[in-house]
Amino acid sequence: MTQLMKSSLLLFAAALLFSGCATIMHGTHQEIEVSSSPSGARVWVDNNEVGVSPLFVEVKRSDEHILRIELSGYQRAELTITKRMSGWLLADLVVPFAYLGLPIDLLSGALYTLTADKFFAELEKEDI
């Protein structure tokens, strides 16, 4: 076996050992599709403007988030996205030696999933 192959295998083994199942399989961020009718509304995530609908935003799994959609002349729409444990916790506990990655999954937030992956708002006209 060449030195390059040995180094590659060692690097791969270290990555598996020091990462949990959730970190490897679905990462620490989650993509959320945001759209509105009418489109062209400003989109905010946690009080930071991120763009205009429709769009995709990427947020950390470890945090809860507030999405807000605003368009002049329309009532704003808001959604609170919470987190919950993902099914990868079971893999971390059942798969041999995967439990070694459990602290990594917990600290990185990869062990969570967010309660929504889409936010569509039918914006209503403001009363004048």
Secondary structure, 3 states (H helix, E strand, C coil): CCHHHHHHHHHHHHHHHCCCHHHHHHCCEEEEEEEEECCCCEEEECCEEEEECCEEEEEECCCCEEEEEECCCECCEEEEECEEECCHHHHHHHCCCHHHHHHHHHHHCCCEEECCCEEEEECCECCC
